[in-house]
Amino acid sequence: MLASAQSGFINFIRVSIFIVMAWIGGLKAFQYEADGIVPFVINSPFMNFFYHNTGKTALNEKGMAVPEYTLHKNPEGKTVQKNIDWHKNNGTYVFSYGLGTVIVIIGLLVLLGIWFPKAGLIGGLSTIVMSIVTLSFLITTPEVYVPDLGGDFPTPEYGFPYLSGAGRLVIKDIIMLAGGLIIASNSAQKILNQRVGNSE
């Protein structure tokens, strides 16, 4: 039974990827989500050119020079106007709107692959590329690992391989990568089958 249902399960992968892409892509239109991706984007050599404040430093409350963006983080569920103003100047929201649109389109292409293999192939390949870029954040983004903030005694677990909440979110994209490979391969096989059928 499981073997005969494989085709349906592959379509379920398509639907699952669409749900994730449409939901997360749609959230990119909202301030808290746009603010939240800044550490990933601003530290990425593939994406940081989209922001205006990349590479800038400022002094924190201890007088230490730190990346400027770290002083303008809005915790989820909290809005600080001076931080929002910084993000507007940074291009945070414009970039987030564009990224969200691209993510939703990829999700739609993946879903359309159920009926249109060429769309599914493009969607699958795009999912692969997006997942690889996201997984690269494990190398480029300091926030993906638990920081050493000290406390009553030395912090025993920090840095690699101790993933923070952000890191645990990123590592899950390895599943998206696998899903993208499966649906791209499946779509390519359907396209080949169609060509063979048309040539007979």
Disulfide bonds with the S-S distance in Angstrom:
none
